[in-house]
């Protein structure tokens, strides 16, 4: 295996590395005579209380540093790349790929198709296993990395090759057995495509995956997202009510078996499938601690329950006199996706019933950018907000859920900034989390609740 050289971006002042004379611009060569492939090697090797680190200075001189430290103590080094390696791009051409359905002109990073198992552990991304070899599986098992999130789609090998447009995709499923035998916790995802991997194929897939429970702790079924930019792509159809009904019947069947055998529900439908079927969301305890929350599984149930908890807490504090809600006087509005609007409105009404001087309006933003089939809040663009709320009475503030924002800054998918919307709509914008307490703190105009 080739040697890996990792450029050091910065060194924390007062850290072990700083005290040993390591500086930005130096390079890490090895730890205990072991070449560092990526961040997982690095994190594993620095756990030792005694280690030898080789650093190469910009002039080529190499320093061998003998270090004694506490087991949990970090060296204080930050590298140019968070992975300490290049990101692995996807080798598949999936028939349901959302990135293939995006228009031009968005942030360049949004067009990168990753299929990197390391991002599964670091960020919760889903991987197809087609980018992994035995060495990658060996490292996961050696370092006891978990959970790993796997984009399965189907356990029918021939159908999986077709869906991923990769002739090795069926064989890649064998890696699940190795992870299972090693006790590596797994979550799986099935993107439901009408007439492809639904109905009896879905039953087969869930039944096959149940053999790996409870090490595989959950399987989510989410409807394929279809934008208006599908020219030349595989002809997929929208999931309708009858499709959602049959899907939930299969999921309920598998979940009942899983609960009887393992005490977990295992198979879960996304919120969108329940709404398409016009069925109530399950109670919170049926989501098994929400292992697939970011996948749209249980997000609306958790939001509703957290809003109800916030309401009960606020009600108790108002009755005791600790908080006087009548002191607040405000009119505001909320922008959300079509899918979430009924739940957001109901939960907000519940909280605002304790504030006699507060009024609000919830606006469901239609997704003109991607197409009306896309109904989740996380894919709403700034442009659609500006166009659809122009001329509306938005009150003193417009509340935007944090799910619409880029992770590290206040910017939407289409590069529209929060400040752009404030200028266009002449309203102050406040970013809120979906836990209810954020809304209460906003109305009270101070951070009363953590």
N, C-alpha and C positions, 0 to 999 in steps of 0.2 A: 504493500500500500504506500502511496506517495506521502512525503512529508507535507505538513500543513504549517504555514506561517501566518500568524494572525497579528495584524497591525493594531496597536494600542491607541485608542482615541483620546482617553483621558485617564488620569489617576487621581483617586480621592485623596485630598490633603489629610495627612495624619494616619493614613492606612498603612498596612504592612508593606505594600508595594512602594508607597511613597518613601517610607523609612529606608527601604533597600535601594533607593536611587532609581527606581523605574520611572520613566517619563513618557509623556505623549510622543508618539513617533517611533518608539521602540516596538519590537515585535516579539511575541511569545513563540518559542520554538518547540518546547516540550515540557512535560511535568513527569518527574520520575522516569525519565528515559522513554516516555510514551508520547508519540505524536498526537496532537489534539485535532480530531476530525471536526468537531463542532462544539456547541455550547453544552451538550450533554456529557461529552467526555470531560470537558473542563470542570463542570459542576461536580461530577463524580470524583475526579481526582483531587480537587482541592479540599475534600472532606477530611483528608488525612491530617493528623496532628504534626507529622514531620514529612516534608516533601522537598524535592530538589527541582527548582524551576530554572530553565535556560531562557535567557533574554538576549536578543540580538539588538545592538545599538545601531543607529543610522549609519555609522561608519564601518559596519560589518563586524565589530568586536562582539564576542559573545560572553555574557556573564552567567556563571553558574551560581545560583543563589540557594543556599541551604536555609530552610525556613522552619521554625517551630511555632505552633500556634494552637489555639483552641479549635476543637473539631468543627464547630459551627461558624468560625470566624472567616470572613471573606478577605480576599487579597486587596480589594479596592480598585480593580481594573475594569475599565469599560472599553469594549472593542468597537471597531468601525461598523461591524455587522452584528446585530443582536443574536443571530444564529451562529455567528462565527463561520459562516459558509454561505454559498449561493443558495437562493431559494429554488426549489425544484418545481418546474412547471408541469402542467398536466399533459400527458401523452394521449389522452382520449379525445374523442369527438362525440360527446354524449348527445343523444337526440333531444335531450331536455335542457341542455346547458343554457343558463340565463345570460352568461356573458356573450354568447353568440347572438343574443336577441337585443343587445344594447345599441343605441344609435351612436354616431360619431360625436366628438366634441366634449366628452366627459373627461374627468381626471384620468391621466394615463394609467395610474395604479389600478383603476377599476377594471381594466381590460386584461390584467395579468391573471392567468388561470393557474392557481397553485394546486399542487397535489403532493404536499410535503408532510410526512408523518410528524415531523417535529412541531409543525404549527398546530397539529391536533392536540398536542400536550400543552403547548404554550398559549394558544388562542382559542382552542375548541373547534378548529376547522375539521371538516370531514374529508377523509382520504379514501381512494378507491382500492388501495393496495397494489395497483398495477405499477406503481413507481418504486416498489420496495423489493429488495432481494433478501436472501437468507441472512446476509450480514446485518441488514437493518433490523430484521426480526430478532436476531441474536442480541443486538444492543438493547432493544426494548426489554427483552427478558432479563438481560444482565443487570440493567439499571432499574428494573422494576418500575418502568414508566407506565402510568395509567391515570385516567382512562384514555383509551384511544377511540376516536369516533370514526366509524367506517360507513362509507356510502355504498350500501350493498345493492339496492334496486331490485335484485332478484337472485335467488339461489339456483336458478336454472342456468347452467353454464352457457348453453348456446344462446339463450335469450340475453344473458348479460353481455356476451360478446357483441350482439347486435345493438343493444342499448348504448354501450360505451364505444362502439365502433373500434374495438380493440380485440384482436384474435387471442390475446393472452388473458383477457378479463375474467373468463370462466375459471381458469386454473389459479388465478390470484386468490380466489376464495379459500384455497387450501390453507392459506396463512392464518385464517381464523381459528382453525383447529390447533395450530401451534400456540397461538396466543391463549386459547382456552386451556390447553394442557398446562401452560405455565401460570395460569391464574391471573392473567392480565385483564383487568376490568375493561369491558367494551360497551359502547353504545352504537347502535346501527340506525341508518336512515334509509327509507324507501321513498323515492320521488314517484308518486302515483301517476302513471300515464294511461289514459283511457284506451282500452283495447290492446294494451301491450303487456303490462305487468299487474293488472288488476284482477279481480274476481278469483278464479281458481289458481292463477299464478301467484296472487297475493297470499292466498291460504297456504300454498306450498311453501312460499318463502318464510312466512311467519312460523309455520310448523317446523321447518328445518332449523331456523334460528333459535327456536325454543329449546332445542337440544343443547345449546350452549349456555342457557340460563343456569344459575343466576350470575355466572361470571360475565356473560353478556347481560347487563342489567336493564336495558331498555331498547326498544325498536320504535322509531317514529314513522308514521305514514303521513306524508305531506303532499298536497296536490301540486302538480306541475304548474309553474308560473309561466303564463304565455303573454308576451308583450305583442305590440302591433308590428314589431320589426322581425318577422319570421319568413320573409321572402327567401325561397330556395332551401329552407330547412325542412326537416322531417315533418310530415303533416300530423300534428297532434291536435286533439280536441279538448275543449274546456270540460272540466269535471262538473257535472250537473247534479241536481238533488238526488235522482235515482242512483247515480254512481256513489254519492256520499252515503246513502242509505245502505247499499250493499257492502260498502267498505266498512262501515261501523259495525255491521252484523258480524263480519269476519273478525274484526279487532276485538269485539266483545267476547266472541267465542274463545279466541286464543288467550285473552286476558283472564278469563274465568279459569281456564286450565292452569295457567301460570300461577295465579293466586293460590289455587288449591295445592299446587306442588311446592311452590317456593315462597309464598307470602308476598309476592310482588305482582303488579299488574302487567309488567313487561311490555305489552303492545299498547301504543298510544297513538291517537289521531291528533293532528294539528287542530288548533282552534277553528281554522277556516272550514275544515270538513264538518264539524258540528254545526257551524252556521249555515253551510250549504244544505245540510240535512234538516235544518230547522229544529235542532235538538238542543236541549239545555246542556251547558258544559258540566262535566263531572265535578263532584266535590273535590276539594283540594287534596284530601288523603289518597285519592285514586291516582295521583300523579307521582307517587313514590319519591317525594322530595325533589321533584322537577329536574331530572337529569338532562332534559332536552329543552329547557326554557328558551334558549336563544334560537331554537329551531321552530319557534311558534307553537310549542306544545305546552299548554297550560298558562300561557302569558296573560290571557284575559281573566282566567280564574284567579290567578295570583294577584293581579291588579285589583280585581273586585274585592277579594278577601282583605287585601292590605288597606284599601279605602274604607272598608267596613270597620277594620281595627282602628284606623285613624279616627273615624266617626265616634266610635265608642269611647276612645280615650279623650277626645275633645268634649264629648257630652258629659263625661264624668267631671272633667275639670271646670266646665261651665256651671254645672249644678253645685259644685263645691265652692264656687266663687273665685277659683284660682285664675280663671280667664273670663273676661267680659267680651263676648262676641259682638255685642251691640256697638262697641266702639269702632268697629271696622265699617267703612263705607266705600264701596268699590263696585265698578262694573268692568267685567273683563270678558274675553272670548278665548276659545280653545280651538286649535286646528288639529285634526286627527285624520286617520284613514277611514275609508268607508266601513271596513271590517269592524273597527273598534268603536265607532261612534255611539251605538246604543249603550255599550258598557261604560264608556267614559261619561256619557250624559247622566246615566242613572247613578253612578258612583259620585259624580260631582254634585248632583241634586241632593243626595243624601247628606253630604258634608255641608253644603251651603244652606240647608234647612235650619242650621244652627246659627246662621248669620243673617239676621233680619234685614240688614242694609246692603246686602251683597246680591248682585244679579249677574248672570252670565249667559253666554250663548256658545253652543258647540257647533263647529262647522266641519262637515266631512269633506275632505279635499278629494275630488275626483282625479284619478291619475291620467291626465291627458298626455303626459310625457311618455309613459310606457304603454298606455292603453288602459281602458276601463276594467280589464280582467285583473289588473294588479290592484289589490285593495288594502294592502298592509301599510301601516304608518311609516315603516322604515324605508320605503321606496318612494316617498313623496318628495318632490323637488321644490326648490324655492320659487321657481318660475310659476308653477301651478298655484302655489299659495298666493303669490302676488296677483295673478290674473283673476283668480276666483274670489278673492276677498276685497278686491278693489271696489270702493264705494260702500262697503258694509260698515255698519256701526259697530266697531270693535271694542269700544270702551276705552279704559285707561291703558290696558295691557292686552297683548295677544300671547297666550301661553302655547308653547311648542314642546312636544315631548322630546326628551333627549335621544330617543331612538332615531329621529330624523337627522341627527347631526353626525358628522365625521367624528371618530373617537376622540381625537386630540384637539379639535378646534370647531368653532361655530360656523360651519360651512355645510351646505347641502350637496347632494349627489351631482347636481348640475353646476357646481362651483359658485352658486349664489350665496352670498354671505348674509348673516343675520342683520348686519347693518344696512345691507341693500334693501331688505324687506322693510325695515324700520323707516327708511327714507321714502320708499314707494308708497307705503300704506299710512305713513304718519302716525305710527303707534309704537309704543315701547314693547319690546319682546322679552319674555321671561322664559328660560328653559327649565322645564320641570321633569323630575323623575316620576315614575308611575306608582309610587308607594303611598300616596294619600297624604303623608305627613309633609311632603314638599308643598303640596297645595295649601294645606292648613297654614304652614309657615308663611307662604306667600300672602295669603289673605290677612293674616295677623300682622304682616309687615315687619316681622322679626323672627329669628330662628328660635322658636319656643321648644320645638321637638327635634330630637336627634334621630 
